[in-house]
Amino acid sequence: MSAEQKKLSPLFNVLLIRYGEIALKSQQVRKRLLRSLMRNVKFHCNRDNVKFTRIWRDHGFVYLHPEQGHMKKAIACIKTVLGVHSISPAIYVQGDFEVIQDTTLKLARDSLSDGNTFGVRARRIGEHSFSSNDIAKTAGARIIKELGDSLHLKVDLSQPDKWIHINVRDKNIFVYSESINTPWSGNPIESSTEGGILLSRGHLSEFVSAMLLMKRGVHIIPVVFSENPSKDELIHSILKNLKQYIPIRSFYYFKVSTHHFQKRLRDLSERFDYVPLEYLLNRKFQLLFGSWLIENHKTLFEKFEATHRLDWNSNIASYLSNKQQKSRPGKPRKLIDYVSIVEGNYPFSYYSSIVPFFRNIESSHIPIFRAAIAFSQEEILERFKRLASIDENQLVQLLDYSNIDETTPTSEKNYPFDPQLRDSIPNSITSNFDDFWTTILRELDSVLKDLYSEDPLENLELIEI
């Protein structure tokens, strides 16, 4: 049972926050990331109305001192901070060897149950007249003496029911019995100026890819290709879950209605005798649109600002620090520079290695990140469940295809065409492939310009969460 599901001990007065990958960085980078991590912890606490009196760090930990009654909320809040590996509610006191023993006994009395086995582990930093082993042995003996008979306790130093941890840092003493892992860990999102555009039709692997990029510190702005209202609502709710991991006040995404271009792509596909072409054209159009958006997103942001009141504490722009503002007087913000495309897993990624036609569909001059490409469908589903909880009927709408191979059933839902059709591309295409491909690109470029060159805001919706 987790700390959120059971009643927390009233003795706990501080949260030990562990970071993982930050510790692997160089000293200069580590300092910068730790500043970002602490800033993000403060932001998440303020956003979630978690009251705290102090936040500080030393020797591999960040510490948060929540106000009374806010410990449980603080645990739930900190679990959404990217860069945090795990957290432990702890008793924090200051004192000497006797205080350590007294505090450990208090936690043991509060956390151990009848018949439990337990072990004590101790670590210390600083100059002391006792060793870590002295702390653990004395604390364990004290617990057995005071509670052993009444609670039928036994010491087990291999696999006990409960570990009690003692962390001594000079005069500071932290005693805890539980470590709560966060779902994503990674690195903190900084107030940086780069990001990736997520192209989404509402597939599981798209949201997992986005989270995997975010845990690397990358800003994300989604582009949702709208197909039906019920799925749009589902995607919106998932993006709300995505937002909780980002230290921003507002989260924006673009919504593109597919009916704006679907008929023209269908008309184009009918000119060639190849069943999957309409789906392939949709796929290529997505990539072309993503490239166009990367090249024009800053101009679009400025146009939306002229007609909407945008929140600059968002995934559109980042506020600059006081130090940064001194070098940019009168400019308290900087637009985030979106430089890459983020995608889920698509069957064409598999076929592009064996059929040149599909290679052209997948090609792009913009970097494309498919962070979930090595995961099976089961692995993607497991990671998606860390992000959102949905019912089975909703899940069917989001299923996509990872690791397509010769054994993949052709009857599975959402798969756009029979894999055997990759070997039946008509001669009208293969015999004059260069002419065919030139025509395709010219027509798709025409669709793109007609829809978005004159007045892009007419066919492009910016939605705020």
C-alpha positions in Angstrom: 0.0 0.0 0.0 1.4 3.4 -1.0 1.8 6.5 1.1 -1.1 8.1 -0.8 -3.4 5.1 -0.1 -2.8 4.8 3.7 -2.8 7.2 6.5 0.6 9.0 6.8 2.3 9.2 10.2 1.8 12.6 11.8 5.5 12.4 12.7 6.5 13.1 9.1 7.4 16.7 8.6 9.7 16.7 5.5 10.0 15.1 2.1 13.3 13.7 0.9 13.4 14.2 -2.8 15.9 12.1 -4.8 17.0 12.9 -8.3 18.5 10.3 -10.6 20.0 11.2 -13.9 21.0 14.7 -12.7 23.7 13.2 -10.6 25.4 11.8 -13.7 26.0 15.3 -15.2 29.1 17.4 -15.0 29.3 19.8 -12.0 28.3 22.8 -14.0 25.3 21.1 -15.7 24.3 19.5 -12.4 24.1 22.9 -10.7 21.9 24.3 -13.5 19.6 21.3 -13.6 19.2 21.4 -9.8 18.2 25.0 -9.9 15.6 24.1 -12.5 14.4 21.1 -10.5 13.9 23.3 -7.3 12.2 25.9 -9.4 9.8 23.3 -10.9 9.1 21.8 -7.4 8.1 25.3 -6.2 5.9 25.8 -9.3 4.1 22.5 -9.0 3.5 23.1 -5.3 2.0 26.5 -5.9 -0.1 25.3 -8.8 -1.5 22.4 -6.8 -2.0 24.6 -3.7 0.5 22.7 -1.6 1.7 24.9 1.2 5.3 24.6 2.3 7.6 26.6 4.6 11.0 25.8 3.1 12.8 24.0 0.3 16.6 23.4 0.3 19.2 20.9 -1.0 22.4 19.3 0.0 24.5 16.2 -0.8 22.3 14.5 -3.3 18.8 15.4 -1.9 16.3 18.1 -2.3 14.2 18.7 0.9 10.6 20.1 1.1 9.0 21.1 4.4 5.2 21.0 3.8 2.9 22.8 6.2 0.9 20.7 8.6 -1.8 18.8 6.8 -0.2 19.2 3.3 2.1 16.1 3.4 -0.2 13.8 1.4 -0.9 16.5 -1.2 2.8 17.2 -1.4 3.6 13.6 -2.2 1.0 13.4 -5.0 2.3 16.8 -6.4 6.0 15.9 -6.4 5.4 12.6 -8.2 4.5 14.8 -11.3 7.8 16.7 -11.3 10.1 15.4 -14.0 13.6 14.9 -12.8 12.5 13.5 -9.4 13.4 9.8 -9.1 11.8 9.0 -5.8 10.5 10.6 -2.6 10.3 9.6 1.1 8.2 11.2 3.8 10.6 11.5 6.8 10.9 12.7 10.4 13.4 15.6 10.4 15.1 16.6 13.7 18.4 18.0 14.8 20.5 16.5 17.6 23.0 14.0 18.8 23.3 10.2 19.0 20.5 9.9 21.6 18.2 12.0 19.5 18.8 9.6 16.6 17.8 6.6 18.7 14.7 8.3 20.2 13.5 9.4 16.8 14.1 6.0 15.2 12.1 4.3 18.1 9.2 6.8 17.5 9.0 5.8 13.8 9.3 2.1 14.6 6.5 2.4 17.1 4.3 4.2 14.6 5.1 2.0 11.5 5.8 -1.6 12.6 2.9 -4.1 13.1 2.6 -7.2 15.1 4.8 -10.0 13.8 6.8 -7.8 11.5 10.4 -8.4 10.6 12.5 -5.2 10.2 16.0 -4.0 9.5 17.8 -0.7 10.1 20.1 1.0 7.6 22.1 4.1 8.4 24.2 6.6 6.4 25.9 9.7 7.6 27.9 12.7 6.2 30.1 14.9 8.4 32.3 14.5 11.5 30.8 12.3 14.2 32.1 10.3 17.1 30.1 7.3 15.9 30.0 5.2 12.7 27.0 4.4 10.5 27.2 0.8 11.8 27.0 2.1 15.4 23.8 4.0 14.5 22.1 1.0 12.9 23.1 -1.6 15.5 22.1 0.6 18.5 18.8 1.7 16.9 17.9 -1.9 16.1 18.7 -3.1 19.6 16.7 -0.3 21.1 13.7 -1.3 19.0 13.9 -4.9 20.0 14.3 -4.0 23.6 11.3 -1.6 23.7 8.9 -3.2 21.2 10.2 -6.7 20.5 8.1 -8.6 23.0 4.9 -6.7 22.7 4.9 -6.7 18.8 6.7 -10.0 18.4 9.3 -8.4 16.2 12.3 -10.0 14.6 15.4 -8.6 12.8 15.9 -9.6 9.2 18.7 -7.9 7.3 18.0 -9.5 3.9 14.2 -9.2 3.1 12.4 -7.6 6.1 8.8 -6.5 6.1 10.0 -3.0 6.8 13.3 -1.1 6.4 13.9 1.8 8.7 16.4 4.3 7.2 18.5 6.8 9.2 20.2 9.6 7.3 22.5 11.8 9.4 24.0 14.9 7.8 26.0 16.8 10.3 23.4 17.8 13.0 20.5 17.1 10.7 18.7 13.8 11.2 16.2 12.2 8.7 14.4 9.0 9.6 12.1 7.3 7.1 10.7 3.9 6.2 9.4 4.2 2.6 10.7 5.2 -0.8 8.0 6.1 -3.4 9.1 6.0 -7.0 7.9 8.5 -9.5 6.4 7.3 -12.8 8.9 9.0 -15.2 12.1 10.3 -13.4 14.3 11.8 -16.1 15.6 15.4 -16.2 13.7 18.6 -15.3 12.1 20.7 -18.0 14.1 23.9 -18.0 12.9 27.4 -19.0 14.7 26.6 -22.3 13.9 27.7 -25.7 13.7 24.5 -27.8 11.0 21.9 -28.3 9.3 19.4 -30.5 6.0 19.4 -32.4 3.9 16.3 -31.6 1.9 15.1 -34.6 -1.1 13.2 -33.2 -4.0 11.3 -34.5 -4.6 10.0 -31.0 -2.5 6.8 -30.9 -1.0 5.5 -27.7 2.6 5.6 -28.8 2.3 9.3 -29.7 1.6 10.2 -26.0 4.3 7.9 -24.8 6.8 9.4 -27.2 5.8 12.8 -26.0 6.4 11.9 -22.4 9.8 10.2 -23.2 10.9 13.5 -24.9 9.6 15.6 -22.0 11.5 13.6 -19.5 14.6 14.6 -21.5 13.7 18.2 -20.8 12.1 19.0 -24.2 9.1 21.3 -24.5 6.1 19.8 -26.5 3.4 21.4 -28.5 0.9 18.9 -30.0 -0.8 19.1 -33.4 -4.1 17.1 -33.2 -5.5 16.0 -36.6 -9.2 16.0 -35.7 -11.3 13.1 -37.1 -14.3 12.9 -34.8 -15.6 14.8 -31.7 -15.6 11.9 -29.3 -11.9 11.1 -30.0 -11.1 14.8 -29.8 -12.5 14.9 -26.3 -10.5 11.8 -25.4 -7.3 13.3 -26.8 -8.0 16.6 -24.9 -8.3 14.7 -21.6 -5.0 12.9 -22.2 -3.3 16.1 -23.0 -4.6 17.5 -19.7 -2.8 14.7 -18.0 0.3 15.5 -20.0 0.2 19.1 -18.8 0.5 18.2 -15.1 4.1 17.1 -15.7 5.1 20.5 -17.2 6.0 23.5 -15.1 3.8 25.9 -17.0 0.5 27.7 -16.3 -1.1 27.1 -19.7 -0.7 24.3 -22.2 -1.6 25.0 -25.9 -2.1 22.6 -28.8 -3.1 23.1 -32.4 -6.2 21.4 -33.8 -6.4 20.7 -37.5 -9.7 19.4 -38.9 -9.0 16.7 -41.5 -12.0 17.5 -43.5 -10.2 20.7 -44.7 -7.9 18.5 -46.9 -9.4 15.0 -46.9 -11.5 15.4 -50.1 -8.6 16.8 -52.1 -6.3 13.9 -51.0 -9.1 11.4 -51.9 -9.5 13.0 -55.3 -5.7 12.8 -55.8 -5.6 9.1 -54.8 -8.3 8.2 -57.3 -6.0 9.2 -60.1 -3.8 6.2 -59.3 -4.8 2.6 -59.1 -3.4 1.9 -55.6 -5.7 1.1 -52.7 -3.6 2.5 -49.7 -2.7 5.7 -51.5 -5.2 7.9 -49.7 -3.8 6.8 -46.3 -0.3 7.3 -47.6 -1.1 10.8 -48.8 -2.6 11.6 -45.4 0.6 10.4 -43.8 2.8 12.4 -46.1 0.6 15.5 -45.6 1.1 15.2 -41.8 4.9 15.3 -42.2 4.7 18.2 -44.6 2.4 20.1 -42.3 4.7 19.5 -39.4 7.7 20.8 -41.4 5.6 23.9 -42.4 4.6 24.5 -38.8 8.2 24.3 -37.6 9.2 26.9 -40.3 6.3 29.2 -39.4 5.4 28.7 -35.8 6.9 31.9 -34.4 4.9 33.9 -37.0 1.8 32.0 -36.1 2.3 32.6 -32.4 2.5 36.3 -33.1 -0.6 36.2 -35.2 -2.5 34.3 -32.5 -1.3 36.9 -30.0 -2.9 39.6 -32.1 -6.3 38.0 -31.9 -6.1 36.1 -28.6 -4.6 37.0 -25.3 -2.0 34.3 -25.0 -0.4 33.2 -21.7 3.3 33.4 -22.0 3.9 31.1 -19.1 3.2 28.2 -21.4 4.6 25.9 -24.0 4.7 28.9 -26.4 7.2 31.1 -24.7 9.3 31.1 -21.6 9.9 34.0 -19.2 13.5 35.0 -18.9 15.4 35.3 -15.5 16.3 38.7 -14.2 19.9 38.0 -15.3 18.7 37.1 -18.9 16.5 40.2 -19.0 19.5 42.5 -18.4 20.9 41.3 -21.8 17.5 41.7 -23.4 16.0 44.9 -22.0 12.3 45.3 -22.6 11.9 41.6 -23.6 10.8 39.6 -20.5 10.0 36.5 -22.6 11.4 34.4 -25.5 9.4 32.3 -27.9 10.2 28.6 -27.7 12.0 27.4 -30.8 10.3 24.3 -32.1 12.9 22.5 -34.2 11.8 18.8 -34.5 8.9 16.5 -35.1 7.8 14.1 -32.4 5.8 11.0 -33.5 4.4 7.7 -32.4 5.1 4.4 -34.2 3.8 3.9 -37.8 3.9 0.8 -40.0 5.7 2.8 -42.8 8.7 3.1 -40.6 9.1 -0.6 -41.0 8.4 -0.8 -44.7 10.6 2.2 -45.6 13.6 0.0 -45.1 12.6 -2.5 -47.8 10.4 -0.5 -50.3 11.7 2.8 -51.7 8.1 4.1 -52.2 7.5 4.0 -48.4 10.9 5.6 -47.9 9.7 8.6 -49.8 6.6 8.8 -47.7 8.6 8.8 -44.5 11.3 11.2 -45.6 11.6 14.7 -44.1 14.2 17.4 -43.9 13.1 18.1 -40.3 14.5 15.8 -37.5 11.9 13.2 -36.4 11.9 11.6 -33.0 10.0 8.4 -32.5 11.0 7.8 -28.9 8.8 4.7 -28.4 9.9 2.9 -31.6 11.7 0.1 -29.7 8.7 -0.7 -27.5 6.2 -3.5 -28.1 2.5 -2.7 -27.9 2.4 -4.1 -24.3 5.3 -1.9 -23.2 3.7 1.1 -24.7 0.4 0.3 -23.0 2.2 -0.1 -19.6 3.8 3.3 -20.0 0.6 5.0 -21.2 -1.1 3.8 -18.1 1.4 5.8 -16.0 0.1 8.9 -17.8 -3.7 8.3 -18.0 -6.4 6.0 -16.9 -9.1 5.2 -19.5 -11.7 2.4 -20.0 -11.5 -0.4 -22.5 -13.8 1.3 -25.0 -11.7 4.4 -25.1 -8.5 2.3 -25.3 -9.7 0.7 -28.6 -9.8 4.2 -30.2 -6.1 4.7 -29.3 -4.6 1.4 -30.4 -1.8 1.7 -32.9 0.9 -0.6 -34.4 4.3 -1.2 -33.0 6.9 -3.6 -34.4 4.9 -4.5 -37.5 6.2 -7.7 -39.1 5.2 -10.6 -41.3 3.1 -12.2 -38.5 1.0 -9.1 -37.9 -2.7 -10.0 -38.5 -4.1 -8.0 -41.4 -7.6 -8.0 -39.8 -6.6 -6.0 -36.7 -8.4 -2.7 -36.2 -6.9 0.6 -37.3 -4.3 -1.0 -39.5 -4.7 0.8 -42.8 -4.0 -1.8 -45.3 -2.9 -5.4 -46.0 0.9 -5.8 -45.7 0.9 -7.8 -48.9 -0.1 -4.6 -50.8 3.4 -3.3 -50.4 4.4 -5.8 -53.1 1.5 -4.9 -55.4 2.3 -1.2 -56.2 0.9 -0.8 -59.7 3.2 -0.4 -62.7 1.6 3.0 -63.4 3.5 4.1 -60.3 6.7 2.1 -60.4 7.4 2.5 -64.1 7.3 6.3 -63.8 8.1 6.7 -60.2 9.9 10.1 -60.5 7.1 11.7 -62.4 4.6 10.2 -60.0 6.4 11.4 -56.9 6.9 14.9 -58.4 3.2 15.1 -59.0 2.4 14.0 -55.5 4.6 16.5 -53.9 3.4 19.3 -56.1 -0.3 18.5 -55.3 0.4 18.2 -51.5 2.3 21.5 -51.5 -0.7 23.1 -53.3 -3.1 21.8 -50.7 -0.8 23.1 -47.9 -0.5 26.6 -49.5 -4.2 26.9 -50.2 -5.2 26.1 -46.6 -2.5 27.9 -44.7 -0.7 30.5 -46.7 -3.2 33.3 -47.0 -5.0 33.1 -43.6 -3.6 30.2 -41.5 -5.8 31.0 -38.5 -8.9 30.3 -40.6 -8.1 26.6 -40.8 -6.0 26.2 -37.7 -7.3 26.3 -34.1 -5.2 27.0 -31.1 -6.6 25.4 -27.9 -5.6 26.2 -24.4 -5.6 23.7 -21.5 
